[in-house]
Amino acid sequence: MDISVIIPLYNEAESLPELNSWIARVMKENSFSYEVLMVDDGSTDGSWDVIKGLSAANPAVHGISFRRNYGKSAALYCGFAQAQGDVVITMDADLQDSPDEIPALVKKIREEGYDVVSGWKQHRKDNPVTKNLPSKLYNATARRITGIKLHDMNCGLKAYRSEVVKNIEVYGEMHRYIPYLAKNAGFTKIGELPVHHQKRKYGKSKFGMSRFVNGFLDLMSLWFLSTFGKKPMHFFGYTGLFMFLVGFVMTVWIIVAKLVHQAHGIRYRAVTDQPLFYLALLAVVLGVMLFLAGFIGEMIARSGSERNKYNIKESL
């Protein structure tokens, strides 16, 4: 099969028939064999009934229905698990992503050898204050931390080589950082393609301003796990050792200063009367605790079931 189109959705019943017809037309015009996987993330507006009707009319349409709302990452995870196509396309169900972009995305995967191609909404049709500006700040931060030069990391319209989606795990709200997950899994040829962005035709957005704060926290979590997940002692150990040494040096300084003052008959405050003493004590205690946390984390990492899990490109 050429293409799997995965569409996570929540309360998008009105847009599904039009989106399905649009995808079918594009696939027919380009002679692609395809499947459409619509993942209903606990919709309450009858979206699942619409999907069942579309599937009955078109054998290429398949559906998954969650009992409750789990989030976009869960929908993509289940869609990736069932996808059979050589190229996997993800897109939103709100008609803001154009299926007409699919042939160009597929071409970059097949002919130019990319592992992941992300859409870039150069001219967004969203509110410039509540969405466009925060999105630019978010993407600038993501580029800085991940090292992946994408203008629109969170664009729902993306194309993947099949091997990519079968070797990454999308969880929590990590759907925003699938290119980074792919990079950490060894798929480093990641590119982007300017795509057309349309105004929402039906319903309203399911995402608020909180997604930018959550997105930043998720990015920091992902960066930390990818950097220190299998070697926690490198972070906690070094940090703990540094704090311990700072506290130790401060303690020695206080004691030496007291002895020097006593030797010269200079009045000097008691060690326990000095705020610096308690700061030094705190630094020593925190240093020991961080070092022990790193040690325990190292033991957990070494006993984990995936400690020797590696993605092998090929073998002879």
Backbone as CSV, one residue per row, in Angstrom:
resi,resn,N_x,N_y,N_z,CA_x,CA_y,CA_z,C_x,C_y,C_z
1,MET,0.842,-1.202,0.000,0.000,0.000,0.000,0.874,1.248,0.000
2,ASP,0.463,2.238,-0.790,1.271,3.448,-0.915,1.191,4.348,0.315
3,ILE,-0.018,4.704,0.719,-0.187,5.769,1.711,-1.209,5.390,2.777
4,SER,-0.869,5.716,4.022,-1.826,5.678,5.123,-2.038,7.114,5.588
5,VAL,-3.286,7.534,5.626,-3.623,8.869,6.115,-4.262,8.717,7.492
6,ILE,-3.617,9.274,8.513,-4.115,9.159,9.877,-4.720,10.498,10.292
7,ILE,-5.975,10.445,10.743,-6.695,11.665,11.095,-7.221,11.552,12.525
8,PRO,-6.508,12.121,13.514,-7.061,12.181,14.875,-8.143,13.254,14.930
9,LEU,-9.218,12.976,15.637,-10.307,13.953,15.633,-11.091,13.915,16.934
10,TYR,-11.686,15.061,17.242,-12.559,15.197,18.404,-13.669,16.186,18.072
11,ASN,-14.891,15.678,17.976,-16.058,16.502,17.654,-15.888,17.257,16.341
12,GLU,-15.669,16.509,15.257,-15.512,17.106,13.923,-16.476,16.467,12.924
13,ALA,-17.682,16.115,13.379,-18.635,15.398,12.530,-18.956,16.159,11.243
14,GLU,-19.068,17.481,11.322,-19.472,18.267,10.152,-18.433,18.248,9.041
15,SER,-17.160,18.188,9.400,-16.106,18.307,8.388,-15.693,16.972,7.777
16,LEU,-16.031,15.857,8.395,-15.518,14.553,7.949,-15.959,14.155,6.542
17,PRO,-17.246,14.298,6.167,-17.622,13.906,4.800,-16.859,14.680,3.732
18,GLU,-16.726,15.992,3.918,-16.006,16.810,2.944,-14.533,16.436,2.895
19,LEU,-13.924,16.210,4.064,-12.515,15.820,4.105,-12.300,14.476,3.427
20,ASN,-13.198,13.518,3.669,-13.072,12.195,3.066,-13.161,12.271,1.547
21,SER,-14.104,13.063,1.031,-14.250,13.212,-0.421,-13.015,13.869,-1.027
22,TRP,-12.487,14.841,-0.323,-11.294,15.555,-0.788,-10.101,14.606,-0.883
23,ILE,-9.886,13.800,0.156,-8.773,12.843,0.163,-8.948,11.822,-0.964
24,ALA,-10.161,11.299,-1.113,-10.421,10.292,-2.148,-10.124,10.856,-3.538
25,ARG,-10.496,12.119,-3.780,-10.238,12.737,-5.080,-8.741,12.860,-5.345
26,VAL,-7.973,13.297,-4.352,-6.532,13.456,-4.505,-5.868,12.104,-4.770
27,MET,-6.278,11.080,-4.052,-5.688,9.757,-4.227,-5.994,9.201,-5.619
28,LYS,-7.216,9.417,-6.087,-7.595,8.922,-7.413,-6.829,9.642,-8.507
29,GLU,-6.678,10.951,-8.368,-5.961,11.732,-9.382,-4.501,11.328,-9.496
30,ASN,-3.911,10.842,-8.389,-2.495,10.477,-8.381,-2.261,8.970,-8.405
31,SER,-3.342,8.212,-8.564,-3.277,6.739,-8.663,-2.562,6.115,-7.471
32,PHE,-2.834,6.631,-6.262,-2.261,6.076,-5.043,-3.189,4.997,-4.483
33,SER,-2.604,3.901,-4.040,-3.371,2.976,-3.195,-3.255,3.511,-1.774
34,TYR,-4.362,3.486,-1.029,-4.338,4.191,0.247,-5.333,3.613,1.247
35,GLU,-5.178,4.062,2.471,-6.147,3.820,3.526,-6.256,5.095,4.354
36,VAL,-7.429,5.311,4.919,-7.654,6.443,5.805,-8.035,5.891,7.172
37,LEU,-7.246,6.248,8.196,-7.518,5.817,9.568,-8.006,7.016,10.365
38,MET,-9.300,7.040,10.654,-9.874,8.119,11.448,-9.976,7.662,12.898
39,VAL,-9.289,8.356,13.776,-9.250,7.982,15.186,-10.112,8.960,15.974
40,ASP,-11.275,8.481,16.415,-12.222,9.306,17.156,-11.829,9.320,18.629
41,ASP,-11.370,10.471,19.077,-10.846,10.608,20.441,-11.966,10.947,21.442
42,GLY,-12.962,10.058,21.524,-14.038,10.244,22.496,-15.012,11.349,22.144
43,SER,-15.327,11.533,20.865,-16.239,12.591,20.445,-17.640,12.391,21.024
44,THR,-18.329,13.509,21.191,-19.699,13.472,21.730,-20.713,14.055,20.752
45,ASP,-20.300,14.339,19.514,-21.184,14.991,18.548,-21.640,14.071,17.426
46,GLY,-21.412,12.754,17.586,-21.818,11.823,16.546,-20.768,11.580,15.488
47,SER,-19.522,11.968,15.751,-18.451,11.759,14.769,-18.278,10.276,14.420
48,TRP,-18.422,9.419,15.411,-18.221,7.987,15.166,-19.280,7.434,14.208
49,ASP,-20.512,7.891,14.324,-21.561,7.455,13.398,-21.230,7.896,11.981
50,VAL,-20.690,9.092,11.841,-20.282,9.573,10.520,-19.167,8.686,9.964
51,ILE,-18.192,8.341,10.801,-17.074,7.497,10.358,-17.582,6.130,9.906
52,LYS,-18.514,5.563,10.650,-19.071,4.262,10.262,-19.776,4.346,8.908
53,GLY,-20.466,5.452,8.671,-21.118,5.630,7.374,-20.108,5.769,6.247
54,LEU,-19.039,6.513,6.476,-17.999,6.676,5.456,-17.293,5.356,5.168
55,SER,-17.060,4.564,6.205,-16.404,3.268,6.038,-17.273,2.301,5.247
56,ALA,-18.581,2.359,5.473,-19.495,1.487,4.739,-19.514,1.832,3.255
57,ALA,-19.344,3.116,2.945,-19.366,3.560,1.551,-18.016,3.420,0.860
58,ASN,-16.926,3.411,1.636,-15.579,3.352,1.067,-14.723,2.395,1.891
59,PRO,-14.375,1.231,1.352,-13.592,0.231,2.096,-12.212,0.734,2.526
60,ALA,-11.732,1.816,1.929,-10.413,2.345,2.301,-10.458,3.112,3.617
61,VAL,-11.652,3.435,4.103,-11.798,4.205,5.336,-11.964,3.252,6.519
62,HIS,-11.110,3.423,7.506,-11.180,2.623,8.734,-11.273,3.576,9.928
63,GLY,-11.739,3.061,11.034,-11.905,3.925,12.186,-11.544,3.250,13.494
64,ILE,-11.150,4.060,14.448,-10.892,3.627,15.821,-11.642,4.596,16.722
65,SER,-12.374,4.076,17.685,-13.143,4.932,18.578,-12.713,4.704,20.021
66,PHE,-12.262,5.762,20.688,-11.919,5.684,22.108,-13.184,5.853,22.954
67,ARG,-13.190,5.218,24.118,-14.332,5.346,25.012,-14.405,6.722,25.647
68,ARG,-13.253,7.396,25.766,-13.224,8.756,26.298,-12.111,9.527,25.618
69,ASN,-12.009,10.791,25.941,-11.004,11.645,25.325,-9.640,11.410,25.973
70,TYR,-8.689,10.887,25.184,-7.341,10.615,25.686,-6.319,11.637,25.202
71,GLY,-6.612,12.339,24.131,-5.660,13.300,23.608,-5.108,12.892,22.250
72,LYS,-4.512,13.861,21.584,-4.028,13.654,20.217,-2.885,12.647,20.147
73,SER,-2.018,12.646,21.151,-0.888,11.708,21.132,-1.372,10.265,21.153
74,ALA,-2.373,9.986,21.986,-2.919,8.624,22.060,-3.538,8.228,20.725
75,ALA,-4.244,9.176,20.087,-4.861,8.882,18.793,-3.807,8.566,17.737
76,LEU,-2.732,9.350,17.719,-1.666,9.100,16.753,-0.954,7.781,17.033
77,TYR,-0.749,7.483,18.301,-0.082,6.227,18.665,-0.852,5.026,18.113
78,CYS,-2.161,5.022,18.319,-2.977,3.906,17.834,-3.033,3.891,16.307
79,GLY,-3.076,5.079,15.703,-3.066,5.143,14.247,-1.761,4.635,13.662
80,PHE,-0.639,5.023,14.256,0.665,4.547,13.798,0.759,3.019,13.893
81,ALA,0.210,2.461,14.957,0.287,1.010,15.169,-0.445,0.243,14.068
82,GLN,-1.530,0.810,13.529,-2.328,0.102,12.529,-1.978,0.476,11.093
83,ALA,-1.199,1.523,10.901,-0.892,1.994,9.549,-0.138,0.942,8.743
84,GLN,-0.549,0.754,7.487,0.068,-0.234,6.610,0.797,0.389,5.423
85,GLY,0.649,1.665,5.217,1.237,2.305,4.043,2.739,2.502,4.143
86,ASP,3.389,2.596,2.978,4.828,2.872,2.937,5.131,4.294,3.402
87,VAL,4.201,5.207,3.133,4.303,6.586,3.599,3.081,6.877,4.469
88,VAL,3.320,7.468,5.620,2.235,7.779,6.552,2.044,9.290,6.594
89,ILE,0.825,9.713,6.341,0.466,11.131,6.383,-0.421,11.379,7.603
90,THR,-0.123,12.408,8.372,-1.018,12.818,9.453,-1.591,14.187,9.117
91,MET,-2.855,14.374,9.432,-3.488,15.662,9.196,-4.666,15.832,10.142
92,ASP,-4.997,17.087,10.411,-6.130,17.378,11.279,-7.431,17.239,10.503
93,ALA,-8.525,17.112,11.255,-9.824,16.860,10.638,-10.641,18.116,10.419
94,ASP,-10.094,19.281,10.731,-10.879,20.512,10.711,-10.867,21.243,9.368
95,LEU,-10.303,20.600,8.332,-10.219,21.158,6.978,-9.256,22.331,6.862
96,GLN,-8.454,22.575,7.897,-7.432,23.617,7.789,-6.191,23.087,7.075
97,ASP,-6.004,21.768,7.090,-4.930,21.127,6.327,-5.494,20.659,4.991
98,SER,-4.783,20.925,3.924,-5.268,20.596,2.582,-4.724,19.251,2.100
99,PRO,-5.603,18.292,1.754,-5.133,17.031,1.170,-4.400,17.207,-0.153
100,ASP,-4.573,18.361,-0.810,-3.856,18.611,-2.064,-2.347,18.656,-1.860
101,GLU,-1.898,18.799,-0.607,-0.461,18.829,-0.315,0.150,17.428,-0.249
102,ILE,-0.691,16.400,-0.209,-0.193,15.039,-0.014,0.793,14.597,-1.090
103,PRO,0.522,14.786,-2.404,1.494,14.342,-3.412,2.878,14.952,-3.237
104,ALA,2.953,16.236,-2.897,4.258,16.888,-2.713,4.971,16.321,-1.488
105,LEU,4.230,16.038,-0.432,4.830,15.445,0.767,5.373,14.046,0.463
106,VAL,4.582,13.269,-0.260,5.006,11.912,-0.621,6.255,11.958,-1.501
107,LYS,6.315,12.914,-2.408,7.476,13.035,-3.295,8.759,13.285,-2.501
108,LYS,8.682,14.123,-1.474,9.883,14.422,-0.687,10.336,13.182,0.096
109,ILE,9.392,12.340,0.486,9.770,11.102,1.177,10.374,10.103,0.202
110,ARG,9.693,9.878,-0.899,10.100,8.824,-1.839,11.290,9.207,-2.704
111,GLU,11.278,10.414,-3.254,12.291,10.784,-4.235,13.465,11.541,-3.625
112,GLU,13.225,12.275,-2.546,14.307,13.051,-1.941,14.881,12.386,-0.688
113,GLY,14.286,11.272,-0.280,14.883,10.460,0.779,14.701,10.967,2.198
114,TYR,13.722,11.825,2.427,13.491,12.323,3.786,12.822,11.253,4.645
115,ASP,13.129,11.282,5.933,12.453,10.401,6.888,11.160,11.037,7.391
116,VAL,11.215,12.334,7.632,10.064,13.099,8.114,9.996,14.405,7.352
117,VAL,8.805,14.776,6.931,8.591,16.078,6.291,7.434,16.751,7.003
118,SER,7.689,17.913,7.540,6.674,18.651,8.282,6.134,19.797,7.444
119,GLY,4.836,20.020,7.533,4.248,21.160,6.864,4.654,22.463,7.534
120,TRP,4.736,23.517,6.748,5.070,24.843,7.273,3.984,25.814,6.819
121,LYS,3.161,26.238,7.770,2.082,27.176,7.457,2.663,28.587,7.419
122,GLN,3.158,28.970,6.267,3.803,30.277,6.136,2.822,31.422,6.368
123,HIS,1.615,31.235,5.871,0.598,32.290,5.996,-0.588,31.714,6.768
124,ARG,-0.504,31.830,8.077,-1.531,31.260,8.939,-2.816,32.083,8.883
125,LYS,-3.938,31.370,8.983,-5.249,32.017,8.989,-5.835,32.069,10.401
126,ASP,-4.966,32.123,11.408,-5.403,32.154,12.795,-5.296,33.565,13.355
127,ASN,-5.774,33.740,14.583,-5.684,35.021,15.267,-4.211,35.381,15.474
128,PRO,-3.762,36.558,15.016,-2.336,36.916,15.095,-1.824,37.103,16.517
129,VAL,-2.711,37.418,17.454,-2.282,37.674,18.830,-2.325,36.410,19.677
130,THR,-3.436,35.689,19.627,-3.605,34.528,20.503,-2.966,33.261,19.963
131,LYS,-2.686,33.199,18.650,-2.119,31.973,18.086,-0.812,32.203,17.335
132,ASN,-0.795,33.162,16.426,0.388,33.326,15.573,1.642,33.727,16.357
133,LEU,1.535,34.750,17.213,2.694,35.211,17.973,3.188,34.156,18.961
134,PRO,2.299,33.566,19.778,2.777,32.501,20.674,3.386,31.325,19.912
135,SER,2.827,31.024,18.730,3.357,29.923,17.933,4.783,30.212,17.467
136,LYS,5.057,31.461,17.076,6.403,31.823,16.635,7.408,31.714,17.789
137,LEU,7.003,32.168,18.972,7.883,32.070,20.139,8.133,30.610,20.505
138,TYR,7.080,29.829,20.465,7.188,28.400,20.781,8.122,27.688,19.805
139,ASN,7.960,27.959,18.507,8.795,27.291,17.504,10.248,27.736,17.586
140,ALA,10.474,29.004,17.934,11.848,29.475,18.097,12.524,28.742,19.257
141,THR,11.793,28.556,20.347,12.332,27.820,21.496,12.595,26.368,21.127
142,ALA,11.657,25.765,20.414,11.809,24.359,20.020,13.018,24.167,19.116
143,ARG,13.233,25.094,18.175,14.403,24.988,17.297,15.693,25.074,18.100
144,ARG,15.700,25.953,19.078,16.905,26.155,19.894,17.250,24.910,20.696
145,ILE,16.242,24.297,21.282,16.484,23.161,22.182,16.704,21.862,21.415
146,THR,15.919,21.629,20.362,16.004,20.354,19.656,17.096,20.329,18.587
147,GLY,17.468,21.514,18.093,18.446,21.552,17.016,17.862,21.220,15.659
148,ILE,16.524,21.095,15.571,15.853,20.798,14.309,15.314,22.097,13.733
149,LYS,15.753,22.445,12.545,15.407,23.743,11.963,14.070,23.679,11.223
150,LEU,12.997,23.594,11.994,11.651,23.619,11.431,10.953,24.902,11.854
151,HIS,10.237,25.510,10.927,9.516,26.735,11.253,8.209,26.459,11.990
152,ASP,7.651,25.250,11.799,6.346,24.930,12.383,6.363,23.493,12.902
153,MET,6.992,23.307,14.051,7.160,21.975,14.632,5.819,21.287,14.891
154,ASN,4.785,22.067,15.241,3.512,21.500,15.682,2.485,21.397,14.560
155,CYS,2.873,21.614,13.328,1.926,21.500,12.220,1.377,20.074,12.154
156,GLY,0.053,19.952,12.067,-0.557,18.622,12.049,-0.324,17.868,10.755
157,LEU,-0.011,18.590,9.676,0.205,17.965,8.376,1.667,17.562,8.231
158,LYS,1.914,16.254,8.303,3.285,15.734,8.212,3.281,14.439,7.417
159,ALA,4.447,14.094,6.900,4.638,12.827,6.199,5.815,12.093,6.830
160,TYR,5.676,10.774,6.923,6.711,9.954,7.556,6.987,8.715,6.705
161,ARG,8.229,8.331,6.688,8.546,7.001,6.189,7.977,5.985,7.179
162,SER,7.477,4.886,6.697,6.800,3.907,7.561,7.673,3.464,8.731
163,GLU,8.974,3.302,8.493,9.879,2.847,9.556,9.914,3.817,10.734
164,VAL,9.684,5.084,10.458,9.748,6.076,11.525,8.635,5.862,12.535
165,VAL,7.398,5.762,12.056,6.265,5.654,12.982,6.245,4.320,13.710
166,LYS,6.937,3.334,13.168,6.986,2.027,13.833,8.099,1.951,14.876
167,ASN,8.941,2.982,14.937,10.077,2.946,15.861,10.084,4.097,16.860
168,ILE,8.972,4.803,16.964,8.871,5.845,17.979,7.623,5.604,18.812
169,GLU,7.623,6.129,20.021,6.465,6.002,20.907,5.959,7.403,21.237
170,VAL,4.723,7.661,20.838,4.101,8.958,21.101,3.200,8.801,22.322
171,TYR,3.421,9.611,23.337,2.652,9.486,24.571,2.442,10.871,25.175
172,GLY,1.595,10.931,26.218,1.341,12.208,26.877,0.825,13.233,25.893
173,GLU,1.575,14.323,25.728,1.256,15.330,24.711,2.463,15.540,23.797
174,MET,3.200,14.459,23.549,4.429,14.553,22.768,4.194,14.595,21.266
175,HIS,2.909,14.648,20.825,2.654,14.754,19.394,3.254,16.026,18.808
176,ARG,3.469,17.036,19.671,4.073,18.284,19.202,5.523,18.088,18.772
177,TYR,6.149,17.042,19.286,7.598,16.890,19.093,7.956,15.584,18.398
178,ILE,7.081,15.113,17.525,7.379,13.868,16.809,8.673,13.981,15.999
179,PRO,8.973,15.109,15.339,10.276,15.198,14.656,11.455,14.997,15.614
180,TYR,11.336,15.499,16.842,12.403,15.320,17.825,12.483,13.867,18.274
181,LEU,11.321,13.223,18.451,11.313,11.793,18.785,11.979,10.991,17.668
182,ALA,11.685,11.364,16.422,12.292,10.669,15.284,13.799,10.876,15.259
183,LYS,14.230,12.089,15.529,15.664,12.375,15.563,16.362,11.535,16.627
184,ASN,15.767,11.442,17.802,16.358,10.655,18.883,16.369,9.165,18.570
185,ALA,15.476,8.736,17.665,15.441,7.328,17.263,16.396,7.040,16.109
186,GLY,17.101,8.073,15.622,18.099,7.877,14.576,17.658,8.274,13.183
187,PHE,16.451,8.826,13.052,15.962,9.270,11.744,16.240,10.769,11.625
188,THR,17.356,11.096,11.043,17.868,12.470,11.108,17.576,13.317,9.877
189,LYS,17.089,12.693,8.804,16.802,13.489,7.604,15.378,14.039,7.725
190,ILE,15.284,15.231,8.284,13.995,15.851,8.588,13.904,17.171,7.827
191,GLY,12.838,17.340,7.078,12.676,18.557,6.295,11.286,19.147,6.447
192,GLU,11.029,20.198,5.705,9.724,20.843,5.772,9.284,21.280,4.394
193,LEU,8.000,21.528,4.272,7.417,21.933,3.002,6.363,22.999,3.270
194,PRO,6.475,24.177,2.640,5.427,25.191,2.811,4.082,24.651,2.333
195,VAL,3.059,24.799,3.159,1.735,24.272,2.825,0.686,25.369,2.983
196,HIS,-0.419,25.171,2.309,-1.523,26.125,2.372,-2.314,25.902,3.654
197,HIS,-2.652,26.976,4.332,-3.428,26.900,5.571,-4.750,27.617,5.365
198,GLN,-5.845,26.962,5.774,-7.177,27.515,5.561,-7.852,27.835,6.892
199,LYS,-8.804,28.735,6.829,-9.586,29.041,8.018,-10.477,27.849,8.380
200,ARG,-10.715,27.694,9.669,-11.619,26.640,10.124,-13.010,26.895,9.542
201,LYS,-13.590,25.854,8.968,-14.892,25.985,8.316,-16.036,25.647,9.259
202,TYR,-15.818,24.641,10.123,-16.870,24.215,11.040,-16.332,24.194,12.472
203,GLY,-17.238,24.391,13.432,-16.868,24.231,14.835,-15.851,25.259,15.298
204,LYS,-15.144,24.907,16.367,-14.141,25.804,16.937,-12.933,25.006,17.398
205,SER,-11.831,25.701,17.619,-10.583,25.059,18.017,-10.731,24.371,19.367
206,LYS,-10.062,23.224,19.508,-10.120,22.463,20.764,-8.931,22.784,21.671
207,PHE,-8.080,23.713,21.244,-6.873,24.011,21.999,-6.883,25.462,22.465
208,GLY,-6.501,25.685,23.725,-6.426,27.022,24.289,-4.991,27.473,24.464
209,MET,-4.829,28.618,25.138,-3.498,29.176,25.356,-2.634,28.283,26.239
210,SER,-3.274,27.438,27.055,-2.508,26.589,27.964,-1.597,25.624,27.212
211,ARG,-1.904,25.362,25.930,-1.089,24.397,25.186,0.344,24.876,25.014
212,PHE,0.560,26.219,25.014,1.916,26.728,24.832,2.747,26.507,26.097
213,VAL,2.120,26.701,27.270,2.820,26.423,28.524,3.084,24.931,28.648
214,ASN,2.046,24.120,28.387,2.213,22.670,28.454,3.244,22.193,27.437
215,GLY,3.226,22.830,26.270,4.180,22.439,25.238,5.614,22.689,25.652
216,PHE,5.858,23.829,26.309,7.213,24.132,26.771,7.661,23.133,27.836
217,LEU,6.768,22.810,28.777,7.105,21.842,29.831,7.371,20.459,29.234
218,ASP,6.555,20.069,28.248,6.774,18.783,27.586,8.112,18.762,26.857
219,LEU,8.462,19.897,26.235,9.741,19.982,25.522,10.910,19.803,26.484
220,MET,10.830,20.456,27.663,11.900,20.314,28.637,11.989,18.879,29.148
221,SER,10.836,18.242,29.356,10.827,16.844,29.809,11.461,15.942,28.762
222,LEU,11.084,16.159,27.497,11.617,15.327,26.422,13.111,15.533,26.257
223,TRP,13.546,16.795,26.344,14.981,17.072,26.237,15.749,16.393,27.360
224,PHE,15.222,16.486,28.590,15.911,15.884,29.724,15.987,14.368,29.576
225,LEU,14.854,13.743,29.188,14.829,12.288,29.060,15.739,11.805,27.938
226,SER,15.748,12.534,26.827,16.598,12.107,25.713,18.073,12.320,26.007
227,THR,18.380,13.308,26.853,19.778,13.608,27.175,20.294,12.775,28.345
228,PHE,19.473,12.620,29.374,19.929,11.954,30.591,19.093,10.725,30.971
229,GLY,18.143,10.333,30.114,17.255,9.229,30.461,17.981,7.937,30.787
230,LYS,19.053,7.633,30.043,19.792,6.392,30.279,21.084,6.620,31.056
231,LYS,21.343,7.850,31.443,22.538,8.152,32.239,22.223,9.271,33.237
232,PRO,21.270,9.035,34.139,20.854,10.080,35.090,21.977,10.564,35.995
233,MET,22.990,9.712,36.250,24.089,10.122,37.116,24.873,11.284,36.506
234,HIS,24.846,11.406,35.178,25.571,12.489,34.521,24.974,13.845,34.866
235,PHE,23.691,13.874,35.174,23.066,15.129,35.573,23.054,15.287,37.087
236,PHE,22.423,14.335,37.767,22.278,14.450,39.220,23.626,14.314,39.929
237,GLY,24.482,13.438,39.394,25.788,13.243,40.017,26.653,14.484,39.935
238,TYR,26.760,15.070,38.729,27.571,16.265,38.560,27.007,17.443,39.355
239,THR,25.683,17.601,39.299,25.053,18.707,40.023,25.246,18.543,41.528
240,GLY,25.019,17.303,42.005,25.184,17.034,43.429,26.622,17.232,43.887
241,LEU,27.564,16.772,43.068,28.974,16.920,43.421,29.365,18.393,43.465
242,PHE,28.869,19.178,42.521,29.165,20.608,42.500,28.632,21.297,43.757
243,MET,27.379,21.001,44.103,26.785,21.633,45.278,27.504,21.202,46.557
244,PHE,27.880,19.934,46.621,28.604,19.440,47.795,29.939,20.168,47.952
245,LEU,30.655,20.323,46.828,31.951,21.010,46.884,31.795,22.483,47.269
246,VAL,30.746,23.133,46.755,30.496,24.528,47.124,30.247,24.637,48.619
247,GLY,29.390,23.738,49.145,29.109,23.748,50.581,30.340,23.428,51.407
248,PHE,31.144,22.491,50.925,32.359,22.107,51.653,33.352,23.264,51.702
249,VAL,33.556,23.930,50.555,34.479,25.064,50.498,33.998,26.190,51.413
250,MET,32.701,26.458,51.422,32.148,27.500,52.286,32.363,27.155,53.759
251,THR,32.182,25.877,54.101,32.381,25.447,55.486,33.840,25.609,55.907
252,VAL,34.756,25.173,55.046,36.180,25.319,55.341,36.543,26.798,55.491
253,TRP,35.995,27.638,54.631,36.268,29.080,54.698,35.844,29.646,56.053
254,ILE,34.655,29.271,56.507,34.145,29.777,57.784,35.049,29.344,58.937
255,ILE,35.440,28.073,58.932,36.275,27.546,60.030,37.656,28.199,60.021
256,VAL,38.265,28.299,58.827,39.595,28.908,58.724,39.548,30.377,59.144
257,ALA,38.504,31.079,58.689,38.367,32.495,59.055,38.246,32.648,60.571
258,LYS,37.493,31.769,61.220,37.348,31.836,62.676,38.693,31.596,63.372
259,LEU,39.449,30.571,62.921,40.734,30.262,63.528,41.732,31.409,63.348
260,VAL,41.729,32.029,62.184,42.643,33.153,61.930,42.295,34.328,62.836
261,HIS,41.016,34.612,62.966,40.607,35.714,63.840,40.961,35.433,65.298
262,GLN,40.775,34.192,65.738,41.098,33.833,67.116,42.604,33.947,67.363
263,ALA,43.384,33.538,66.359,44.847,33.586,66.512,45.352,35.015,66.635
264,HIS,44.659,35.954,66.040,45.061,37.356,66.098,44.293,38.148,67.143
265,GLY,43.496,37.447,67.918,42.756,38.102,68.993,41.662,39.021,68.509
266,ILE,41.179,38.781,67.319,40.117,39.604,66.756,38.768,38.974,67.099
267,ARG,37.838,39.828,67.502,36.524,39.308,67.841,35.851,38.733,66.601
268,TYR,35.194,37.598,66.794,34.592,36.908,65.657,33.282,36.259,66.088
269,ARG,32.271,36.320,65.214,30.989,35.728,65.569,31.082,34.210,65.574
270,ALA,30.253,33.594,66.395,30.190,32.127,66.415,29.741,31.616,65.046
271,VAL,30.228,30.432,64.733,29.897,29.848,63.424,28.390,29.724,63.243
272,THR,27.703,29.297,64.279,26.256,29.082,64.184,25.456,30.379,64.133
273,ASP,26.126,31.509,64.332,25.434,32.800,64.231,25.514,33.400,62.832
274,GLN,26.172,32.687,61.923,26.384,33.225,60.586,25.443,32.568,59.568
275,PRO,24.708,33.379,58.796,23.827,32.820,57.757,24.597,31.969,56.743
276,LEU,25.857,32.332,56.482,26.654,31.585,55.512,26.833,30.125,55.930
277,PHE,26.887,29.884,57.229,27.048,28.521,57.725,25.849,27.658,57.325
278,TYR,24.662,28.217,57.452,23.459,27.450,57.126,23.307,27.259,55.614
279,LEU,23.759,28.249,54.847,23.776,28.073,53.397,24.741,26.963,52.984
280,ALA,25.889,26.934,53.644,26.871,25.881,53.367,26.321,24.511,53.747
281,LEU,25.653,24.440,54.895,25.061,23.182,55.341,23.983,22.717,54.362
282,LEU,23.159,23.661,53.891,22.114,23.327,52.923,22.717,22.808,51.618
283,ALA,23.786,23.452,51.153,24.431,23.026,49.906,25.000,21.615,50.044
284,VAL,25.588,21.306,51.175,26.143,19.962,51.403,25.033,18.917,51.402
285,VAL,23.947,19.205,52.130,22.839,18.247,52.211,22.198,18.029,50.843
286,LEU,21.943,19.131,50.120,21.350,19.002,48.783,22.284,18.264,47.832
287,GLY,23.573,18.528,47.951,24.538,17.838,47.103,24.510,16.340,47.317
288,VAL,24.465,15.919,48.579,24.397,14.485,48.889,23.099,13.884,48.368
289,MET,21.986,14.597,48.552,20.688,14.085,48.102,20.641,13.948,46.582
290,LEU,21.175,14.941,45.862,21.185,14.867,44.404,22.074,13.724,43.920
291,PHE,23.211,13.554,44.575,24.111,12.462,44.190,23.431,11.111,44.392
292,LEU,22.744,10.951,45.522,22.027,9.701,45.788,20.881,9.502,44.793
293,ALA,20.196,10.606,44.420,19.132,10.500,43.420,19.692,10.013,42.094
294,GLY,20.859,10.524,41.706,21.499,10.063,40.480,21.892,8.604,40.555
295,PHE,22.377,8.183,41.705,22.779,6.785,41.898,21.576,5.851,41.779
296,ILE,20.477,6.237,42.434,19.263,5.415,42.362,18.716,5.396,40.935
297,GLY,18.713,6.579,40.273,18.256,6.647,38.890,19.102,5.779,37.972
298,GLU,20.405,5.737,38.220,21.301,4.902,37.412,20.975,3.426,37.590
299,MET,20.689,3.028,38.812,20.330,1.631,39.067,19.027,1.267,38.369
300,ILE,18.049,2.191,38.395,16.778,1.932,37.716,16.979,1.841,36.210
301,ALA,17.792,2.758,35.652,18.039,2.765,34.216,18.742,1.485,33.770
302,ARG,19.672,1.018,34.566,20.422,-0.191,34.200,19.583,-1.453,34.296
303,SER,18.535,-1.413,35.119,17.677,-2.600,35.251,16.435,-2.502,34.374
304,GLY,16.282,-1.404,33.584,15.118,-1.229,32.725,15.114,-2.217,31.573
305,SER,13.914,-2.558,31.116,13.768,-3.556,30.048,14.266,-3.036,28.697
306,GLU,14.387,-1.707,28.537,14.799,-1.132,27.255,16.221,-0.577,27.294
307,ARG,17.014,-1.026,28.263,18.367,-0.469,28.394,19.241,-0.825,27.192
308,ASN,18.928,-1.935,26.509,19.699,-2.330,25.327,18.830,-2.364,24.087
309,LYS,17.889,-1.430,24.017,17.041,-1.336,22.840,17.646,-0.340,21.865
310,TYR,17.997,-0.819,20.672,18.624,0.043,19.677,17.912,-0.150,18.332
311,ASN,17.786,0.948,17.574,17.197,0.871,16.243,18.281,0.550,15.233
312,ILE,18.225,-0.649,14.658,19.222,-1.091,13.674,18.731,-0.738,12.276
313,LYS,19.555,0.001,11.554,19.163,0.430,10.211,19.143,-0.730,9.236
314,GLU,20.218,-1.511,9.210,20.295,-2.700,8.358,21.441,-3.576,8.819
315,SER,21.419,-4.814,8.397,22.504,-5.733,8.744,22.722,-6.698,7.583
316,LEU,23.918,-7.247,7.520,24.270,-8.163,6.436,24.614,-9.529,6.994
